Amino acid sequence: MKECYIRTHRPDLVDLYSSRIESMEGELEHKKSEMRTKLDEYKTRLVASSAEEEYSVNLERVTYRTIELRHYLKKCQDELKVKLS
């Protein structure tokens, strides 16, 4: 902001608002550092959750009939492999 006032040839406003400009610039730097910290935390969390997904187990809710049919299908596939060999 200080640069903007200087370029518009208003140095009187720079003097008038100098403390406010400095506090705003300090606040922006503080916000930027907080954002960098949070971004690093999010990156760490993402890497950790990705690593945890490798060890996760997927559960599926099915009926007893579905299990029987899958078993029958596997049995038929095995018999077919034996016949083709």
N, C-alpha and C positions, 0 to 999 in steps of 0.2 A: 504494500500500500504506500509505503514511503516513496518508493520509486515512481509510482503512479502520480502522486502529488508533485514530485519534483519535475517529472516530464510535462505536466500540465502547467508548469511555471507558477505553482502555488506554494512557495516555501513557507509562507505564513501559516498555511494549514498543517504543514509538516511540524512546525514548532508547536502549534496549538494541540494537535492530536498525537504528538510523539509518544507519550506514555501509553496511550491507548493502542497505538500501532505496535509498540514493542510487546505489550501484553498479548495482543492478538497473535503476533508472530510466535511468541513463546508457547501460546496455547496450541497453535498449529503443530509446532515441533513435538509437543507432548502427545498430541493425538496421533501423529505419525509414528512415534515410537511405540505407543500402545498398540496401534494397528499391526506394526511389524511383529511385536511380541505375540499378539493373538494369532497372526498368520503362522508363525513358527509353531505355536501350540496346536493349531489345526493340522498342520503338516504332520507333526509327530503323532497326533491322534489318528489320522488317516492311515499312516504306515502301520501303526499298532493294530488298528481294526482290520486292515488288509491281511496282516500276518495271522490274526486270530481266525479269520474266515477259512484259512487253510485247514484248520483243525475242527471246523464246525461239522455237525452231523445233520443231514436233512431228514426230517421225519415226514412220513406220509400216512394219511389216514385212509384206509381202504377196508372194504368188506371182506368177509371170509371167502366169499365166492371169487373175488378178484385174486386172492392168494392161491386158491385152488387152480384157477385158470392159468395163472403164471407158472405154477408148478407143472401143470399139464403141458403147457407150451414148451417149457424147457426140456421136459422129458421127450416130447416129440422131436425137438431139434437135435437132441443127443442121439436118438434112434436114427434120424435121418443122416447124421454125420457118420454113424457106424455103417449104415447101408452103403453110403457113397465111398467109404474108404476101402 
